[in-house]
């Protein structure tokens, strides 16, 4: 072990790692991750690794031995340390430390969300709430979690118990915690994949795997046991509200509808007609079931088709004056970015060609690897090729229960535009 690491261990009781100049610059700029290549050549000896348990707490120090922070060590991930504190006086080993963090996260949601939205929201958003690798979504009395770091895996019994207690003490009803750890990313942390109720909290819960939520006045059935991610995409609550407000008296086409969230918000907003397209028959069945939970004046036309095939067939005389494009993430890694941008351009170009003058376009990307600048440049190219002008109505990002840290670009991923085609 280096002298620096040894001195840190003597003062804090934790193993320590020394950073390279590059690693120090990244950490002092505000990013909470230390990559393996950002350790100094002497910063991770065999003895260091032996003393640092996978998922255990370690200290990191700068090039001159100065304390920079404490975080969870990962023996297998490229992200070697995930910071949880930059204060040498903090005690991350203490349950009180994490209870304060949970209280901060809950108080933040109470401040930025309407009271009815608190029944259906993201309670913990990983690094943005200083719980690296942990996601917790609330659907009524069910908490649905994903644990993607070794450190959070070790701490989750404490975190789950404390979170339930914090909520219950504030008058909230929580009956179960369901884990959606069927995620391949866990393997990079040396963790197994699985899903199921966390038994310490699940007593008395009905293990149906589904629950019905209300979003913007629209009812949806959430399948938190089998649905994508944790069962529902909570991050677009505000963008769907914006679509509902613009949909009144318009003929709406919702592409990549999935389980119908934008389509049904448009129907609630008073659209003249709504056509919703998706390539998944199962998703459309779930969307139709969601429609049946509501009592809107119009019926949605659910169409099973590949959007890339459907849009080119519309031509200039398409019967729509409002098109919504909310595709899945085309770029799940940086190496496919160029191809992803081609896909985004194709669907946006086709939508612009199909819309009449004065029509409206809602378009989104949920890929972190597609930067706002790249997304906007793509839209400009699509508009030029379609020979239209775009009048921007709104630019939005994810809902505030998915907070963005300015120094952590990974926390900002959703880009959503509303345009008028002129």
N, C-alpha and C positions, 0 to 999 in steps of 0.2 A: 504494500500500500504506500502511496506517496506521502510525503511529510504533510502536505496540505490536507489530504484526506484524513490522515491520522489525527491531525489537530482538530479537524471538524468533528470527528467521531468522539474525541475526548470531551468536547464541549456539548454535543447534542446527544451522544449515544447512538447515532446513526452512521452507517457507512457513508463515505463521501466520494465524489467524483469531481475531477478537475476538468474544466472546459478549455477547448482551444479558443483562439481569438475570435474565430467565426461564431462558435457557439455562444460566447459571451456577448457578442454584438446582437445576436438574435434574441437572447434572453433579456438583455437590458432594453431592447427596443419594445418589449412587451409581450413577445410570444411565449407561451407556456410550455413548449415542447423542446426537448433536447434530443437530437438525432444521434445515432451511434457514431457517425463520422464527425460529429461536433465535439467529441471528447478529445482531450489532448492525447498525444502518443502515450503519455504515462498516466492518463486519467482513468484507465480501466484495466487494471492488472488482474491476473488470475485470482489473487487474494481478494481484490475488491469484489469480483463477481461471486466468489465463494461466500463472502459475508453479506452480500446484498441479495435477499430473497426475492424471487419473482413476485411482484406485487407489493413488496415491502417499501417502507419509507427510506429515502436517502437524501443527503444534502449535496448540492452542487456548488462549486466555488469557481471564481474567475482565475485568470492567468496569474494573478499575484496572490492568490489564496483567499481573496475576499469572499464572504458568504453572498450567494446570489439567490438561493431559494431551496425549498425542500419539496420533494414530490415522490410519486410512485415509480419504482424501478421495474422495467420489463426486460427480462433476459433474452427474449426472442424477437421482439418487435424492433423495427427500424427506429421507432420512437422509443429511445432508451429510458428517458425520464419524462414524466408528465407532472409539471409543477402544481402544487396545491397551496403553496404559501411563499411569499417573499420576505416574510417577517421572521427574523431569527428567534423572536420571543414566542411565536406561536407554538402550540402543542398539538400537531395533527394526530397524535396517538390518543388524544383525549376525546371521549364521547361529547363533551361540551363544545368542542371545536366544531364538530359536524352538526350538532343540533343548531348552533348559531347560523351556520350556512343554510340549513334547511329553513329556518325561520326567515332569513333574508330572502330566499327564493319565493316563499309563500307570500310574504309582505309585498314583494315586487309585483307578483301576479294580481294581488288585491288592488294595487295602485293603478295598474295599466289596463285591467280588464273590467268589463261590466260584471256586476254580481252574477247574472245568469250564465255568463261565459265561464265562470270559475268551476262550474260543474263539468265542463268539457274543455280541457286545455292541457298544454304541456307544462308540467310542474318543474321538471329539471331538464335543462338543455345542455348537458355535457360541460365543456370548457366555459361556455358563456355564464354558467352558474357556479363555476369552480368545482365541478364534480366530473373530472375527466373520464370520458368513456361511458357515462351513465345517462340514459334517457328514461324519463318517467312521464307517461301520459295518463291523464285522468278521464275516465268515462263514467260519470255518475259516481257510484260507490265502488268502482273497480279501478285500481292502479295497474297499468300495464308498463312493464319495464324492459329495457334492453341494457345489458351490462357488457361493455366491449373492451374493458381494460382489466388487467390482472389485479391492479390496486383496488378498483371498485368491487371486483369479485370477492376479494378478501373482506372488504368492509360492508358488503351489502346486508348481512344480518342486522348490523347496527343501524345502517342508513334506512332500511325499510321499516324497522320497528320505530325509529325516531320520527320518520316522516309521517307514518300513520298517527303517531301520538300528537305531533304538532297540529295536524289537520283536525283530529278529533277534539283536541282542547279548544279549537276555534269553532266548534259546533258543526264540523263537517262529518258526514257519514261515510266511512270507508269500511267495506266488508271483505275485501280480498285484494291480494297482490298477485298478478299473473305475469310470469316471466316469458318473454319472447326472445329467448337466447338461441334461436335457430338461425344464426347469422354466421356466415363464413369468416367474417373478420375476427371472430373470437379465436380461431385457430392460430392467427398470427401472434396472439398473446399466450398461446399454449393452453387454451380453454376449450372445453368440449361444447358442442352444440346440443341444445335441448329446449323444450318449452313445457310449461305447466304451472300450476298454482304453487306459490311459495307457502308451504304448509303452516309456517308459524303464524301467518296472518289470515289464512284462508278459512278458518273455522266458521261454520255457519253460512258460508257463501254458496250460492247455487252455481255449480260448475257447468253452466250452459255454454259458455264461450261466446255469447252474444249479449248485447245490451242496446237499448234504443236511446239515442241522444237527440238533442234539438240544437240546430245551428242556424242562426239568423231567422228563426221561426220555421225552419224546415226540419222534419223528422227523418232520421236515418238509422238503420240498423247497423251497428258496428260489430263485426266478427273479429274480436280481438285474439281469438285462438288460431284462426286460419287465414285471416286477411293479410294484405301486404303491410310491411313494417309492424306497427302496433295495432293495426286494424283500420285506421282512418288517417287522412292527411289533414291535420289540424292547422298547418301553417298557412293555408289559403282562406281562412275564415273571412278576413277583411277584403281580399280580392273578390271573393264570391259575393260579398255584400255590394261591392262596387258594380259588379256585373248585374245583380238584381236591380239596382237603381237605374241602370241604363237600358235594361231589357224591355221596359214598359212599351207596349204597342209595337214591338219589333218582331221580325221573323228570325229566330235564332238558330244557328247551327253550332252545336257543341262537339268538337272533335276530341278524341281520346277521352271520352266521357267517364270511363271506368265505372264506378257505381253511381254515377249521375249527379255528383255534387253541384257542378256548375249548371247543368241542365235544369235541375229542380229549383235552384236559387233563381234562375231566369224565369221559370214558370211562376214561382211565388211573386216575382217582381212585376208580373202582368204582361208577359210576352204574348203576342198574337199566336205564335206557334213555336214549338221547339222540336228540332230534330237532333238526336244524339247518336254519335257514331263511335263504335269501338270494335276491335277485332276479336274480343273475348266474349263468347256466348255466355260464360258463367258470370262475368262482370255485368253484362246486360240483364241477366236474370235478377241479379242482386239490385240493379238500378230500378228495374220494374217493380220489384218488391218494395223498394224505398218509396217509389211513387205512390204505391197503394197505401202507404202509411199516412199520406197527406190527402188533402181534398182541394186540389187546384181546379181552376175553371177550364183549363185545357188539358189534353192528354199528350204526353210526350211520344214522339215517333222514335222508337229505339231501332237502330240500324246496325246490323253486324257487317262490318266491312273494314278493310285496311284503309286508313286515312290517306296513305300515299297513293292508293288506287282511286279512292272516292273523290278527292278534291279535283284531280285533272278532268274528271268527267263532267264537272259542273258547267264550265264555260262561262261566258259573259252574262248569260241570262239566268243565273242561279236564283232560286226563290228565297234568298236570305239577304237581310241587310245588317246582320250582326253575326260575326264568326268568332268563335272562341277556340284558341289553340292552347291546350295544356298537356303537352306530351310528357311521357316519362323521360328520365334523364338520358339524353343521347350520348353524353360524354361521362362515363363512369371512371375514366382515367385520362391523364393528359395525352397519352399516345394516340387516342382516337379523336382528338379535338377537331382536327381538320375535317374528318368525315362527319362528325357530329354537326359542325356548322353548315355543311352542305345539306344535311337533313333538315335543319331548322330553316335554312333559306328556301328549300323546296316547298315546304308546307306553307310558309308565310307568303311566298310568291304566288302560289296557287290561290290562297285565300284572298289576297289583294286583287288578283285578276277576276275572281268571282264576285267581289263586292261591287255594288253600284256606287256611283258618285254620291258622297254623303253617308255611305255605310260605315259601320263600326267594326273594329278589330280588337280583340283582347288576345294577347300573346304572351307566353311565359316560357321560362327555362328554369328548371330546378337543379341544374348541374353546377356545382361549385367551380368546375374547371372551365366553364364558359364565363368569362369575365363580363361585367356590365359593358365595358368598352367594346369587346368582341361581339356581344349580342346586339348592341345598338348599331355597330358597323354592318353586321349581317342584315339587319332590318333595312338600313339605308340602301344596300345593294339590291335587296329584293324589291324595294319600292321603285328604284330606277329601272330594273328589268321589267317590272309590271307597268311602268309608265304612269305611276300615281304619286301623289304627294301625301304625306302622313301628317296630320295635325294631332300633336300629343295632348291627350286629356289628362292622363295621370301616369306616374311611375310609382310602383309600390314594391315592397319587399315582404318578407315573411311577417306574420302577425307578431305582436310584441311579446307574446309568451314564448317566442323563439328568438331571444335577444341576440343582438349583434355586438361583438367586441371589435372596436375599430382596429386594434393591433393584432387581431386574430382573423385573418381573411376567411379561414375555413368556416367561421360561424355565419358568414353571409353567403347565401347560395341562391336564393330565389330572386328572379327578376321578372317583373310583370308590368306590361304596358297596356294602356288603353289608348287607341288612336281612332280618329275619324279619317276616312279615305276621301281626299279632295282632289 
